Amino acid sequence: MPKLITIYYDNEPNYGVNATCVDFPCRNEFFNSMAELRSMALIEYGTSVRFIEITAKNYPQLCAAGVFNV
């Protein structure tokens, strides 16, 4: 069974999508749209991807869990 890859993203309307994943070759990547991010994830990781949106509500918990620590 393939490893589940978690991609955290911040979708900024009219700007693009910032994605963070410790499994990316580059830890942070920018995409023009959510569709572009999903397409890249499908090509790179197949269906073993889950997306978690970074929101004002969950950001403190993600930080506390060490998601953004290098």
C-alpha positions in Angstrom: 0.0 0.0 0.0 1.5 3.4 -1.0 2.3 5.9 1.7 -0.4 8.5 2.3 1.0 12.0 1.5 -0.6 14.9 3.3 -0.5 18.3 1.5 -1.4 21.4 3.5 -2.5 24.3 1.4 -3.5 27.9 1.7 -5.9 28.9 -1.1 -5.7 32.6 -1.7 -8.5 33.7 -4.1 -7.3 35.7 -7.1 -3.7 34.9 -6.2 -3.1 31.2 -6.1 -2.4 28.2 -3.8 0.6 27.8 -1.5 1.2 24.2 -0.7 3.4 22.7 2.0 4.4 19.1 2.2 7.4 17.5 3.8 7.5 15.1 0.9 7.8 17.7 -1.8 11.3 18.0 -3.3 10.9 21.7 -2.4 9.1 22.0 0.9 6.8 24.9 -0.2 5.4 25.3 -3.7 3.1 27.8 -5.4 0.4 26.9 -7.8 -1.9 29.1 -9.9 -5.0 27.2 -8.8 -6.3 24.3 -6.8 -6.7 22.3 -10.0 -3.0 22.7 -10.8 -2.1 21.5 -7.3 -4.4 18.5 -7.6 -3.1 17.7 -11.0 0.5 17.7 -9.8 -0.4 15.6 -6.8 -2.1 13.0 -9.0 0.9 12.8 -11.3 3.4 12.7 -8.5 1.6 10.6 -5.8 -1.4 9.0 -7.5 -4.5 8.7 -5.3 -2.5 8.5 -2.0 -2.9 12.1 -1.2 -5.0 14.0 1.3 -5.4 17.7 1.2 -5.8 19.8 4.4 -6.6 23.5 4.0 -4.8 25.8 6.3 -7.3 28.1 8.0 -7.2 30.7 10.8 -9.0 28.1 12.9 -6.6 25.2 12.4 -3.3 27.1 11.9 -2.5 27.2 15.7 -3.1 23.5 16.0 -1.0 22.7 13.0 1.9 24.8 14.4 1.6 23.1 17.8 1.7 19.7 16.0 5.0 20.7 14.3 3.6 20.5 10.8 5.6 23.5 9.6 8.9 22.7 11.4 11.7 21.9 9.1 
